């Protein structure tokens, strides 16, 4: 149903050749709670999984659904256009920042990102990625619990770098090895990227703290080169 809805908005005058792209929804994280009227971000990664490099002449359209409805702003569907060079196997990141929702009914639903390239179709499995979320009228959760629900580390396992994202500004990501040895601390303002070039293969522990040094979350990631 979500794909059918977006096909109406995205499928326009495309040429008919075969080219594959995939999309990964990075945030909001699966299981996140979104509060009515509160700002949140949507971020995604589009990857060229086809047989030729994409150029700025190629048009990738990215749209979004919330439940069975197209995500809109000011009464119009939110659609992002990507025109950039993407070599085979490479990817680009995109984001919608500062979104807020007004809804009539709270509860569980899903948010999806859907990408289309020229003659591609919304029936391709990799064209959409979704996260299960909860819409809430009431804060209910503490600030730390709410922020923790938005934290995501990707890709995981990681090879050259790992990205941390959260609904948090002036925060910090601290990384330890399994013996508890401190390896690195980086600033987190909605998003932070950690270079893994000096990291050996293995499992690492990371903590997310806020500007008051209060612990928000502890989790693990894996480096596999």
ROGU-270515 format. One line per field, with one value per atom (N, C-alpha, C): residue number from 1; residue in three letters; atom name; x, y, z. Coordinates in Angstrom, 1 decimal. Layout:
k	[NUM/...]
r	[ALA/...]
a	[CA/...]
c1	[X/...]
c2	[Y/...]
c3	[Z/...]
***
This chain:
k	[1/1/1/2/2/2/3/3/3/4/4/4/5/5/5/6/6/6/7/7/7/8/8/8/9/9/9/10/10/10/11/11/11/12/12/12/13/13/13/14/14/14/15/15/15/16/16/16/17/17/17/18/18/18/19/19/19/20/20/20/21/21/21/22/22/22/23/23/23/24/24/24/25/25/25/26/26/26/27/27/27/28/28/28/29/29/29/30/30/30/31/31/31/32/32/32/33/33/33/34/34/34/35/35/35/36/36/36/37/37/37/38/38/38/39/39/39/40/40/40/41/41/41/42/42/42/43/43/43/44/44/44/45/45/45/46/46/46/47/47/47/48/48/48/49/49/49/50/50/50/51/51/51/52/52/52/53/53/53/54/54/54/55/55/55/56/56/56/57/57/57/58/58/58/59/59/59/60/60/60/61/61/61/62/62/62/63/63/63/64/64/64/65/65/65/66/66/66/67/67/67/68/68/68/69/69/69/70/70/70/71/71/71/72/72/72/73/73/73/74/74/74/75/75/75/76/76/76/77/77/77/78/78/78/79/79/79/80/80/80/81/81/81/82/82/82/83/83/83/84/84/84/85/85/85/86/86/86/87/87/87/88/88/88/89/89/89/90/90/90/91/91/91/92/92/92/93/93/93/94/94/94/95/95/95/96/96/96/97/97/97/98/98/98/99/99/99/100/100/100/101/101/101/102/102/102/103/103/103/104/104/104/105/105/105/106/106/106/107/107/107/108/108/108/109/109/109/110/110/110/111/111/111/112/112/112/113/113/113/114/114/114/115/115/115/116/116/116/117/117/117/118/118/118/119/119/119/120/120/120/121/121/121/122/122/122/123/123/123/124/124/124/125/125/125/126/126/126/127/127/127/128/128/128/129/129/129/130/130/130/131/131/131/132/132/132/133/133/133/134/134/134/135/135/135/136/136/136/137/137/137/138/138/138/139/139/139/140/140/140/141/141/141/142/142/142/143/143/143/144/144/144/145/145/145/146/146/146/147/147/147/148/148/148/149/149/149/150/150/150/151/151/151/152/152/152/153/153/153/154/154/154/155/155/155/156/156/156/157/157/157/158/158/158/159/159/159/160/160/160/161/161/161/162/162/162/163/163/163/164/164/164/165/165/165/166/166/166/167/167/167/168/168/168/169/169/169/170/170/170/171/171/171/172/172/172/173/173/173/174/174/174/175/175/175/176/176/176/177/177/177/178/178/178/179/179/179/180/180/180/181/181/181/182/182/182/183/183/183/184/184/184/185/185/185/186/186/186/187/187/187/188/188/188/189/189/189/190/190/190/191/191/191/192/192/192/193/193/193/194/194/194/195/195/195/196/196/196/197/197/197/198/198/198/199/199/199/200/200/200/201/201/201/202/202/202/203/203/203/204/204/204/205/205/205/206/206/206/207/207/207/208/208/208/209/209/209/210/210/210/211/211/211/212/212/212/213/213/213/214/214/214/215/215/215/216/216/216/217/217/217/218/218/218/219/219/219/220/220/220/221/221/221/222/222/222/223/223/223/224/224/224/225/225/225]
r	[UNK/UNK/UNK/UNK/UNK/UNK/UNK/UNK/UNK/UNK/UNK/UNK/UNK/UNK/UNK/UNK/UNK/UNK/UNK/UNK/UNK/UNK/UNK/UNK/UNK/UNK/UNK/UNK/UNK/UNK/UNK/UNK/UNK/UNK/UNK/UNK/UNK/UNK/UNK/UNK/UNK/UNK/UNK/UNK/UNK/UNK/UNK/UNK/UNK/UNK/UNK/UNK/UNK/UNK/UNK/UNK/UNK/UNK/UNK/UNK/UNK/UNK/UNK/UNK/UNK/UNK/UNK/UNK/UNK/UNK/UNK/UNK/UNK/UNK/UNK/UNK/UNK/UNK/UNK/UNK/UNK/UNK/UNK/UNK/UNK/UNK/UNK/UNK/UNK/UNK/UNK/UNK/UNK/UNK/UNK/UNK/UNK/UNK/UNK/UNK/UNK/UNK/UNK/UNK/UNK/UNK/UNK/UNK/UNK/UNK/UNK/UNK/UNK/UNK/UNK/UNK/UNK/UNK/UNK/UNK/UNK/UNK/UNK/UNK/UNK/UNK/UNK/UNK/UNK/UNK/UNK/UNK/UNK/UNK/UNK/UNK/UNK/UNK/UNK/UNK/UNK/UNK/UNK/UNK/UNK/UNK/UNK/UNK/UNK/UNK/UNK/UNK/UNK/UNK/UNK/UNK/UNK/UNK/UNK/UNK/UNK/UNK/UNK/UNK/UNK/UNK/UNK/UNK/UNK/UNK/UNK/UNK/UNK/UNK/UNK/UNK/UNK/UNK/UNK/UNK/UNK/UNK/UNK/UNK/UNK/UNK/UNK/UNK/UNK/UNK/UNK/UNK/UNK/UNK/UNK/UNK/UNK/UNK/UNK/UNK/UNK/UNK/UNK/UNK/UNK/UNK/UNK/UNK/UNK/UNK/UNK/UNK/UNK/UNK/UNK/UNK/UNK/UNK/UNK/UNK/UNK/UNK/UNK/UNK/UNK/UNK/UNK/UNK/UNK/UNK/UNK/UNK/UNK/UNK/UNK/UNK/UNK/UNK/UNK/UNK/UNK/UNK/UNK/UNK/UNK/UNK/UNK/UNK/UNK/UNK/UNK/UNK/UNK/UNK/UNK/UNK/UNK/UNK/UNK/UNK/UNK/UNK/UNK/UNK/UNK/UNK/UNK/UNK/UNK/UNK/UNK/UNK/UNK/UNK/UNK/UNK/UNK/UNK/UNK/UNK/UNK/UNK/UNK/UNK/UNK/UNK/UNK/UNK/UNK/UNK/UNK/UNK/UNK/UNK/UNK/UNK/UNK/UNK/UNK/UNK/UNK/UNK/UNK/UNK/UNK/UNK/UNK/UNK/UNK/UNK/UNK/UNK/UNK/UNK/UNK/UNK/UNK/UNK/UNK/UNK/UNK/UNK/UNK/UNK/UNK/UNK/UNK/UNK/UNK/UNK/UNK/UNK/UNK/UNK/UNK/UNK/UNK/UNK/UNK/UNK/UNK/UNK/UNK/UNK/UNK/UNK/UNK/UNK/UNK/UNK/UNK/UNK/UNK/UNK/UNK/UNK/UNK/UNK/UNK/UNK/UNK/UNK/UNK/UNK/UNK/UNK/UNK/UNK/UNK/UNK/UNK/UNK/UNK/UNK/UNK/UNK/UNK/UNK/UNK/UNK/UNK/UNK/UNK/UNK/UNK/UNK/UNK/UNK/UNK/UNK/UNK/UNK/UNK/UNK/UNK/UNK/UNK/UNK/UNK/UNK/UNK/UNK/UNK/UNK/UNK/UNK/UNK/UNK/UNK/UNK/UNK/UNK/UNK/UNK/UNK/UNK/UNK/UNK/UNK/UNK/UNK/UNK/UNK/UNK/UNK/UNK/UNK/UNK/UNK/UNK/UNK/UNK/UNK/UNK/UNK/UNK/UNK/UNK/UNK/UNK/UNK/UNK/UNK/UNK/UNK/UNK/UNK/UNK/UNK/UNK/UNK/UNK/UNK/UNK/UNK/UNK/UNK/UNK/UNK/UNK/UNK/UNK/UNK/UNK/UNK/UNK/UNK/UNK/UNK/UNK/UNK/UNK/UNK/UNK/UNK/UNK/UNK/UNK/UNK/UNK/UNK/UNK/UNK/UNK/UNK/UNK/UNK/UNK/UNK/UNK/UNK/UNK/UNK/UNK/UNK/UNK/UNK/UNK/UNK/UNK/UNK/UNK/UNK/UNK/UNK/UNK/UNK/UNK/UNK/UNK/UNK/UNK/UNK/UNK/UNK/UNK/UNK/UNK/UNK/UNK/UNK/UNK/UNK/UNK/UNK/UNK/UNK/UNK/UNK/UNK/UNK/UNK/UNK/UNK/UNK/UNK/UNK/UNK/UNK/UNK/UNK/UNK/UNK/UNK/UNK/UNK/UNK/UNK/UNK/UNK/UNK/UNK/UNK/UNK/UNK/UNK/UNK/UNK/UNK/UNK/UNK/UNK/UNK/UNK/UNK/UNK/UNK/UNK/UNK/UNK/UNK/UNK/UNK/UNK/UNK/UNK/UNK/UNK/UNK/UNK/UNK/UNK/UNK/UNK/UNK/UNK/UNK/UNK/UNK/UNK/UNK/UNK/UNK/UNK/UNK/UNK/UNK/UNK/UNK/UNK/UNK/UNK/UNK/UNK/UNK/UNK/UNK/UNK/UNK/UNK/UNK/UNK/UNK/UNK/UNK/UNK/UNK/UNK/UNK/UNK/UNK/UNK/UNK/UNK/UNK/UNK/UNK/UNK/UNK/UNK/UNK/UNK/UNK/UNK/UNK/UNK/UNK/UNK/UNK/UNK/UNK/UNK/UNK/UNK/UNK/UNK/UNK/UNK/UNK/UNK/UNK/UNK/UNK/UNK/UNK/UNK/UNK/UNK/UNK/UNK/UNK/UNK/UNK/UNK/UNK/UNK/UNK/UNK/UNK/UNK/UNK/UNK/UNK/UNK/UNK]
a	[N/CA/C/N/CA/C/N/CA/C/N/CA/C/N/CA/C/N/CA/C/N/CA/C/N/CA/C/N/CA/C/N/CA/C/N/CA/C/N/CA/C/N/CA/C/N/CA/C/N/CA/C/N/CA/C/N/CA/C/N/CA/C/N/CA/C/N/CA/C/N/CA/C/N/CA/C/N/CA/C/N/CA/C/N/CA/C/N/CA/C/N/CA/C/N/CA/C/N/CA/C/N/CA/C/N/CA/C/N/CA/C/N/CA/C/N/CA/C/N/CA/C/N/CA/C/N/CA/C/N/CA/C/N/CA/C/N/CA/C/N/CA/C/N/CA/C/N/CA/C/N/CA/C/N/CA/C/N/CA/C/N/CA/C/N/CA/C/N/CA/C/N/CA/C/N/CA/C/N/CA/C/N/CA/C/N/CA/C/N/CA/C/N/CA/C/N/CA/C/N/CA/C/N/CA/C/N/CA/C/N/CA/C/N/CA/C/N/CA/C/N/CA/C/N/CA/C/N/CA/C/N/CA/C/N/CA/C/N/CA/C/N/CA/C/N/CA/C/N/CA/C/N/CA/C/N/CA/C/N/CA/C/N/CA/C/N/CA/C/N/CA/C/N/CA/C/N/CA/C/N/CA/C/N/CA/C/N/CA/C/N/CA/C/N/CA/C/N/CA/C/N/CA/C/N/CA/C/N/CA/C/N/CA/C/N/CA/C/N/CA/C/N/CA/C/N/CA/C/N/CA/C/N/CA/C/N/CA/C/N/CA/C/N/CA/C/N/CA/C/N/CA/C/N/CA/C/N/CA/C/N/CA/C/N/CA/C/N/CA/C/N/CA/C/N/CA/C/N/CA/C/N/CA/C/N/CA/C/N/CA/C/N/CA/C/N/CA/C/N/CA/C/N/CA/C/N/CA/C/N/CA/C/N/CA/C/N/CA/C/N/CA/C/N/CA/C/N/CA/C/N/CA/C/N/CA/C/N/CA/C/N/CA/C/N/CA/C/N/CA/C/N/CA/C/N/CA/C/N/CA/C/N/CA/C/N/CA/C/N/CA/C/N/CA/C/N/CA/C/N/CA/C/N/CA/C/N/CA/C/N/CA/C/N/CA/C/N/CA/C/N/CA/C/N/CA/C/N/CA/C/N/CA/C/N/CA/C/N/CA/C/N/CA/C/N/CA/C/N/CA/C/N/CA/C/N/CA/C/N/CA/C/N/CA/C/N/CA/C/N/CA/C/N/CA/C/N/CA/C/N/CA/C/N/CA/C/N/CA/C/N/CA/C/N/CA/C/N/CA/C/N/CA/C/N/CA/C/N/CA/C/N/CA/C/N/CA/C/N/CA/C/N/CA/C/N/CA/C/N/CA/C/N/CA/C/N/CA/C/N/CA/C/N/CA/C/N/CA/C/N/CA/C/N/CA/C/N/CA/C/N/CA/C/N/CA/C/N/CA/C/N/CA/C/N/CA/C/N/CA/C/N/CA/C/N/CA/C/N/CA/C/N/CA/C/N/CA/C/N/CA/C/N/CA/C/N/CA/C/N/CA/C/N/CA/C/N/CA/C/N/CA/C/N/CA/C/N/CA/C/N/CA/C/N/CA/C/N/CA/C/N/CA/C/N/CA/C/N/CA/C/N/CA/C/N/CA/C/N/CA/C/N/CA/C/N/CA/C/N/CA/C/N/CA/C/N/CA/C/N/CA/C/N/CA/C/N/CA/C/N/CA/C/N/CA/C/N/CA/C/N/CA/C/N/CA/C]
c1	[0.8/0.0/0.9/2.0/2.8/3.5/4.0/4.6/3.6/2.4/1.4/1.1/1.0/0.8/1.9/3.1/4.2/4.4/4.0/4.1/3.3/2.2/1.4/2.2/2.9/3.6/5.0/5.6/7.0/7.2/6.3/6.4/5.9/6.8/6.4/7.0/7.6/8.1/9.5/9.6/10.9/11.2/12.5/12.9/12.9/12.8/12.7/14.0/15.0/16.1/16.3/17.0/17.1/18.3/18.1/19.1/18.7/19.5/19.1/19.7/18.9/19.3/18.6/19.2/18.6/18.6/17.7/17.6/17.5/18.3/18.2/17.8/16.8/16.3/17.1/17.9/18.8/18.1/17.4/16.6/15.3/14.3/14.3/14.5/15.1/15.4/14.2/14.3/13.2/12.8/11.5/11.1/11.1/11.5/11.5/10.1/10.0/8.8/8.9/7.9/7.8/6.7/7.0/6.0/5.3/4.0/3.3/3.9/4.2/4.8/6.2/6.9/8.3/9.2/10.2/11.1/11.8/11.9/12.7/13.3/14.2/14.9/14.7/14.7/14.7/16.0/16.7/17.9/18.0/18.6/18.6/19.9/20.1/21.3/20.8/21.1/20.8/22.1/22.0/23.2/23.0/24.0/24.0/24.4/23.4/23.6/23.5/23.6/23.4/24.7/24.6/25.7/26.4/26.1/26.7/26.8/27.7/27.8/26.7/26.2/25.2/25.8/25.3/25.8/24.8/25.2/24.3/23.1/23.2/22.1/21.0/21.3/20.3/19.5/18.2/17.4/16.9/17.2/16.7/15.7/14.5/13.5/13.2/13.2/13.0/11.8/10.8/9.6/9.4/8.4/8.3/6.8/6.6/5.2/5.2/4.0/3.8/2.5/2.6/1.4/1.0/-0.2/-0.7/-0.8/-0.2/-0.3/1.1/1.1/2.3/2.7/3.9/4.4/4.4/3.7/3.5/4.0/4.2/4.5/3.8/2.9/2.1/1.2/0.7/-0.2/0.3/1.7/2.3/3.2/3.3/4.2/5.7/6.3/7.8/8.6/9.2/10.0/11.4/12.4/13.8/14.4/15.1/15.7/17.2/17.8/19.2/19.8/20.7/21.4/22.9/23.5/24.9/25.6/26.9/27.7/27.7/27.3/27.4/28.0/29.3/29.9/29.2/29.4/28.9/29.3/28.4/28.7/28.8/28.8/28.9/27.5/27.5/26.2/26.3/25.1/25.0/24.0/24.2/23.3/22.3/21.1/20.2/19.5/18.8/18.1/17.0/16.0/15.0/15.1/15.4/15.7/14.6/14.3/13.4/11.9/11.6/10.2/9.4/8.1/7.2/5.9/5.2/3.9/2.8/1.6/0.3/-0.6/-1.0/-1.8/-3.0/-4.0/-5.3/-5.3/-4.4/-4.5/-3.0/-2.8/-1.5/-1.4/-0.2/-0.1/1.1/1.1/2.2/1.9/2.9/2.8/4.2/4.3/5.6/5.9/7.2/7.6/8.6/8.4/9.2/9.8/11.0/11.6/11.6/11.2/11.1/11.9/12.7/13.6/13.2/13.2/12.9/14.0/14.5/15.4/14.9/14.7/14.3/13.2/13.5/12.5/12.3/12.9/12.8/11.3/10.9/9.5/9.5/8.3/8.2/8.0/7.9/7.8/9.1/10.3/11.6/11.7/12.1/12.2/13.1/14.2/15.2/14.8/13.7/13.3/12.7/12.4/11.8/12.4/12.5/12.9/12.1/11.7/10.7/11.2/10.7/11.0/9.6/9.5/8.3/8.5/7.5/7.6/6.3/6.4/5.2/4.9/3.7/3.3/2.7/3.1/2.6/2.2/1.1/0.6/1.4/1.8/2.3/3.8/4.6/6.0/6.2/5.6/5.7/7.1/8.0/9.4/10.1/11.2/12.1/12.9/13.5/14.3/15.3/16.0/17.1/16.5/15.3/14.7/14.3/13.8/13.3/14.5/15.6/16.8/17.4/17.4/17.9/17.2/15.9/15.1/15.4/16.1/16.4/17.8/18.6/20.0/20.2/21.1/21.4/22.8/23.4/24.8/24.8/25.4/25.3/26.5/26.9/26.5/27.1/26.5/27.0/26.7/27.8/29.2/29.7/30.8/31.3/32.7/33.2/34.5/35.4/35.1/36.0/35.5/34.2/33.7/32.3/31.9/30.6/30.0/28.7/27.9/27.0/27.0/26.1/25.1/23.9/22.8/21.9/21.4/20.5/19.9/18.7/18.1/18.7/20.0/20.8/21.8/21.9/23.0/23.9/25.2/26.2/26.4/26.2/26.5/27.8/28.1/29.4/29.3/30.1/30.2/31.6/31.6/32.9/33.0/34.1/34.4/35.4/35.1/36.0/36.2/37.4/37.5/36.9/36.9/36.2/36.9/38.1/38.8/38.5/37.7/37.4/38.3/39.3/40.3/39.6/39.8/39.2/40.0/39.2/39.9/39.6/38.5/38.2/36.9/36.8/35.6/35.4/34.2/33.9/32.6/32.4/31.2/30.0/28.9/27.6/26.6/26.4/25.4/24.4/23.5/22.5/23.2/24.4/25.1/26.6/27.4/28.8/29.4/30.5/31.2/32.5/32.7/34.0/34.8/36.0/37.0/37.5/37.4/37.8/39.1/39.9/41.1/42.1/42.1/43.1/42.5/41.3/40.6/40.9/41.2/41.3/39.9/39.8/38.5/38.1/36.9/36.4/35.2/34.8/33.7/34.1/33.4/33.7/32.4/32.6/31.5/31.5/30.3/30.2/29.2/29.4/28.4/28.0/26.8/26.3/26.0/26.5/26.3/25.8/25.1/24.6/25.6/25.3/26.2/26.5/25.6/25.8/26.6/27.1/27.8/26.9/25.6/24.6/24.6/24.6/24.6/23.3/23.2/22.0/21.9/23.0/22.9/24.3/24.3/25.5/25.2/26.0/25.7/27.1/27.0/28.2/28.1/29.3/29.4/30.5/30.5/31.5/32.3/33.6/34.5/34.8/34.6/34.9/35.4/36.7/37.4/37.7]
c2	[-1.2/0.0/1.3/1.3/2.4/2.6/1.6/1.7/2.2/1.7/2.1/3.6/4.1/5.5/6.4/6.0/6.8/6.7/5.6/5.4/6.5/6.9/8.0/9.3/9.6/10.8/10.8/9.7/9.6/9.2/8.3/7.8/8.8/9.5/10.5/10.1/11.0/10.7/10.1/8.8/8.2/7.3/7.2/6.3/4.9/4.0/2.6/1.8/1.9/1.0/0.5/-0.7/-1.4/-0.8/-0.4/0.1/0.0/-0.6/-0.9/0.0/0.5/1.2/0.6/0.8/0.3/1.5/1.5/2.5/1.9/2.5/2.1/3.3/3.0/4.1/4.0/5.1/5.1/5.6/6.7/7.2/7.7/7.6/7.1/5.6/5.3/3.9/3.0/1.8/0.9/0.9/1.1/1.1/2.5/3.5/4.9/5.4/6.4/7.1/8.5/8.9/10.3/11.0/12.1/12.9/13.9/14.1/15.1/16.5/17.2/18.5/18.6/17.5/17.6/17.3/18.0/17.9/16.6/16.0/14.8/14.8/13.9/13.8/12.5/12.5/11.2/11.2/10.2/10.1/8.7/8.7/7.5/7.4/6.2/6.0/5.3/5.9/5.3/4.7/3.5/2.8/2.4/2.5/2.1/0.6/-0.3/-1.7/-2.2/-1.3/-1.7/-2.0/-1.9/-2.4/-1.2/0.0/1.2/2.3/3.2/4.3/5.3/5.9/6.9/8.3/9.2/10.5/11.6/12.8/13.9/14.0/13.3/13.3/12.3/11.4/10.5/11.1/10.8/11.4/10.3/10.5/9.6/10.4/9.9/10.6/9.7/10.4/9.8/10.4/9.5/9.9/9.1/9.5/9.0/8.7/7.6/7.4/7.2/7.5/7.3/6.5/5.3/4.4/4.2/4.4/4.3/5.6/6.6/8.0/8.4/9.3/9.9/11.0/11.1/12.1/13.5/14.5/15.7/16.9/18.0/19.3/20.4/21.1/22.2/21.6/20.4/19.8/19.2/19.2/18.6/17.4/16.3/15.2/15.7/15.2/15.5/14.6/15.1/14.3/15.0/14.2/14.8/14.2/15.1/14.8/14.7/13.5/13.3/13.3/14.2/14.3/14.4/13.3/13.3/12.0/12.0/10.9/9.8/8.6/7.5/6.3/6.0/4.8/3.6/2.5/1.2/0.8/0.4/0.0/1.1/2.3/3.5/3.9/4.8/5.3/6.8/7.4/8.7/8.8/9.8/9.9/11.1/11.0/12.1/12.3/13.4/13.6/14.7/14.5/15.5/15.9/17.1/17.6/18.5/18.4/19.3/19.1/17.8/17.5/17.5/17.7/17.5/17.0/16.3/15.7/16.1/16.2/16.4/15.3/14.5/13.3/13.2/12.5/12.4/11.2/10.2/8.9/8.5/8.2/7.7/6.2/5.7/4.2/3.8/2.5/2.0/2.1/2.5/2.6/2.4/2.8/2.6/3.9/4.2/5.2/4.6/5.0/4.3/5.4/5.0/5.8/5.0/5.6/4.9/5.6/4.9/5.6/5.0/5.9/5.5/6.1/5.3/5.9/5.6/6.7/6.6/5.5/4.4/3.4/2.3/2.5/1.6/1.6/0.5/0.4/0.2/0.6/0.5/-1.0/-1.9/-3.3/-4.0/-3.3/-3.8/-3.8/-4.9/-5.1/-4.1/-3.7/-2.9/-1.4/-1.1/0.3/1.0/0.2/0.7/0.1/1.0/0.5/1.2/0.5/1.0/0.8/1.6/1.4/1.4/0.5/0.6/1.6/2.5/3.6/3.7/4.5/4.7/6.2/6.6/8.0/8.2/9.3/9.5/11.0/11.2/12.5/13.0/12.1/12.4/12.0/12.9/12.6/11.2/10.9/9.6/9.2/9.1/8.8/10.0/9.7/10.8/11.2/12.4/12.9/11.9/11.3/10.3/9.1/8.6/7.5/7.8/9.0/9.4/9.5/10.1/10.2/8.8/8.0/6.6/5.9/6.1/5.4/5.9/7.0/7.5/7.1/6.6/6.3/5.1/5.3/4.3/4.3/3.2/3.1/2.3/2.8/2.1/2.5/1.6/0.2/-0.6/-1.7/-2.5/-4.0/-4.7/-4.5/-3.4/-2.7/-1.6/-2.0/-1.3/-1.6/-0.4/0.7/1.8/2.9/3.1/4.1/3.7/4.3/4.0/5.3/5.5/6.7/6.5/7.4/7.4/8.6/8.3/9.3/9.3/10.4/10.5/11.9/12.0/13.3/14.0/14.4/14.9/15.9/17.0/18.0/18.1/18.5/18.7/17.4/16.3/15.0/14.5/13.3/12.6/11.1/10.6/9.2/8.8/7.8/7.3/5.9/5.5/4.1/3.4/2.2/1.4/0.0/-0.6/-2.1/-2.9/-4.2/-5.1/-5.2/-4.7/-4.6/-3.4/-2.5/-1.2/-0.1/-0.3/0.7/1.8/3.1/4.2/4.3/4.3/4.4/5.7/6.3/7.6/8.2/9.5/10.3/11.3/11.3/12.3/13.0/14.2/15.0/14.5/14.6/14.1/15.3/15.8/16.8/16.3/15.5/14.8/13.6/13.8/12.8/12.9/11.8/11.8/10.6/10.8/9.7/9.4/8.1/7.6/6.9/7.3/6.7/5.4/4.3/3.0/2.5/3.4/2.9/2.3/2.8/2.3/1.2/0.8/-0.2/-1.6/-2.6/-4.0/-4.6/-5.7/-6.5/-6.8/-6.8/-7.2/-6.4/-6.6/-6.0/-4.8/-3.7/-2.5/-2.0/-1.4/-0.8/0.7/1.2/2.7/3.2/4.4/5.0/6.4/6.7/8.0/8.8/10.0/10.9/12.2/13.0/14.3/15.3/16.6/17.7/17.7/17.1/17.1/15.8/15.1/13.8/12.7/12.9/11.8/10.7/9.5/8.4/8.2/8.1/7.9/6.4/5.9/4.5/3.9/2.6/1.8/0.7/0.5/-0.6/-1.0/-1.9/-2.5/-2.3/-2.3/-2.4/-3.3/-3.8/-4.8/-4.2/-4.3/-3.9/-5.2/-5.3/-6.4/-5.9/-6.1/-5.5/-6.7]
c3	[0.0/0.0/0.0/0.9/0.9/-0.4/-1.1/-2.4/-3.4/-3.4/-4.3/-4.2/-3.0/-2.7/-3.3/-3.1/-3.5/-5.0/-5.6/-7.1/-7.8/-7.2/-7.8/-7.8/-6.8/-6.7/-7.4/-7.4/-7.9/-9.3/-9.8/-11.2/-12.2/-12.8/-13.8/-15.1/-15.9/-17.2/-17.1/-16.7/-16.6/-17.8/-18.2/-19.3/-18.8/-19.7/-19.2/-19.5/-18.6/-18.6/-17.2/-17.1/-15.9/-15.1/-13.9/-13.0/-11.6/-10.7/-9.4/-8.4/-7.4/-6.3/-5.1/-3.9/-2.7/-1.7/-0.8/0.2/1.6/2.6/4.0/4.8/5.6/6.5/7.8/8.1/9.2/10.5/10.4/11.5/11.0/11.8/13.2/13.3/14.5/14.7/14.9/14.6/14.9/16.4/16.7/18.0/18.6/17.9/18.4/18.7/19.6/20.0/19.5/18.7/18.2/18.8/19.5/20.2/19.3/19.5/18.7/18.9/17.8/17.8/18.1/18.4/18.8/17.5/17.4/16.2/16.2/15.0/14.8/13.4/13.2/11.9/11.2/9.9/9.1/8.3/8.4/7.5/6.8/5.7/4.9/4.0/3.5/2.6/1.3/0.2/-1.1/-1.7/-2.1/-2.7/-4.1/-4.9/-6.3/-6.3/-6.5/-6.6/-8.0/-9.0/-10.4/-11.1/-12.4/-13.2/-13.9/-13.6/-14.2/-13.1/-13.3/-12.4/-12.7/-11.7/-11.8/-11.9/-12.7/-12.8/-12.4/-12.5/-12.1/-13.1/-14.2/-15.2/-14.7/-13.8/-13.3/-12.2/-12.2/-11.1/-10.2/-8.9/-7.9/-7.1/-7.0/-6.1/-4.9/-3.7/-2.4/-1.8/-1.5/-0.8/0.5/1.3/2.6/2.9/3.7/4.1/5.6/6.2/7.6/7.7/8.1/8.1/6.6/6.3/5.0/4.2/4.7/4.1/3.7/2.6/2.2/3.1/3.6/4.5/3.7/4.2/3.5/4.4/3.7/4.3/3.6/4.3/3.7/2.6/2.8/1.9/0.7/0.5/-0.6/-0.1/-0.9/-0.6/-0.4/0.6/0.8/-0.1/-1.1/-2.1/-2.2/-2.1/-2.2/-3.5/-4.3/-5.5/-5.3/-5.8/-5.7/-7.1/-7.4/-8.7/-8.4/-8.3/-8.0/-8.6/-8.7/-9.2/-8.1/-8.4/-7.5/-8.2/-8.0/-8.6/-8.2/-9.0/-8.6/-7.2/-6.4/-5.1/-4.0/-4.5/-3.5/-3.1/-2.2/-1.6/-1.3/-1.1/-0.7/0.5/1.4/2.5/2.3/2.8/2.7/4.0/4.2/5.5/5.4/6.2/6.4/7.9/8.1/9.5/10.0/11.3/11.9/11.5/11.3/11.0/12.3/12.2/13.4/12.9/13.7/13.3/14.1/13.5/14.2/13.8/14.7/14.4/15.3/14.8/15.6/16.5/16.1/16.9/17.2/18.5/18.9/18.8/18.8/18.7/17.8/17.5/16.7/15.2/14.5/13.0/12.4/11.2/10.5/9.7/9.6/8.7/7.7/6.4/5.3/4.4/3.9/2.8/1.6/0.5/-0.8/-1.9/-2.6/-3.6/-5.0/-6.0/-7.4/-8.3/-9.3/-10.2/-11.6/-12.4/-13.8/-14.0/-14.7/-15.0/-14.0/-12.8/-11.7/-11.3/-10.5/-10.1/-8.6/-8.0/-6.6/-6.1/-7.1/-6.7/-6.3/-6.7/-6.3/-4.8/-4.2/-2.8/-2.1/-2.8/-2.1/-2.2/-2.9/-3.1/-1.8/-0.8/0.4/1.6/2.7/4.0/5.0/6.1/7.0/8.5/9.4/10.8/11.5/12.5/13.3/14.4/14.6/15.5/16.3/17.4/18.2/18.2/17.9/18.0/19.3/20.0/21.4/21.6/22.3/22.6/23.9/24.7/26.0/26.1/26.7/26.8/27.4/28.5/29.1/29.5/28.5/28.8/29.3/30.1/30.5/29.2/29.3/28.2/27.8/28.8/28.5/27.8/28.2/27.6/26.2/26.0/24.6/23.7/24.2/23.3/23.0/24.0/23.9/22.8/22.7/21.7/20.2/20.1/18.8/18.3/19.2/18.9/17.9/17.0/16.0/15.6/15.5/15.0/13.7/12.6/11.4/10.5/9.6/9.5/10.7/11.0/12.1/11.8/11.4/11.5/10.5/10.9/10.1/9.7/8.6/8.0/8.1/7.5/7.5/8.4/8.7/9.6/10.0/11.2/11.7/12.0/11.8/12.0/13.2/14.1/15.3/15.1/15.3/15.2/16.3/16.8/17.9/17.9/18.5/18.7/19.9/19.7/20.8/20.2/20.9/20.5/21.7/21.5/22.5/23.3/22.7/23.3/22.9/23.4/23.2/23.0/22.1/21.9/22.4/23.3/23.9/23.6/23.1/22.6/23.5/23.9/24.7/24.0/24.3/23.9/25.0/24.8/25.7/27.1/27.2/28.5/29.3/28.6/29.3/29.0/28.1/27.8/26.9/27.2/26.5/25.1/24.0/22.7/22.0/22.2/21.5/22.1/22.0/22.4/21.3/20.7/19.7/20.0/19.5/19.8/18.9/19.5/18.8/18.8/17.6/17.4/16.3/16.7/15.8/15.1/14.7/14.0/14.2/14.3/14.4/13.7/13.0/12.3/12.9/13.2/13.8/12.7/12.5/11.6/12.3/11.5/12.1/11.5/10.8/10.1/11.1/12.4/13.3/14.2/14.0/14.8/14.2/15.1/14.7/14.6/13.9/13.9/15.3/15.6/17.0/17.4/18.6/19.2/20.1/20.0/20.8/21.5/22.7/23.4/23.3/23.1/23.0/24.0/24.5/25.4/24.8/25.0/24.5/25.8/25.9/27.1/26.6/27.5/27.1/27.6/27.4/27.8/29.3/30.1/31.5/32.0/31.0/31.2/31.8/31.6/32.0/30.9/31.4/30.5/29.8/28.5/27.8/27.4/26.9/26.4/26.3/26.5/26.3/25.4/24.3/23.4/22.7/21.8/21.1/19.6/19.0/17.5/17.2/16.0/15.5/14.4/14.4/13.2/12.5/11.2/10.4/9.1/8.9/7.6/6.7]
***
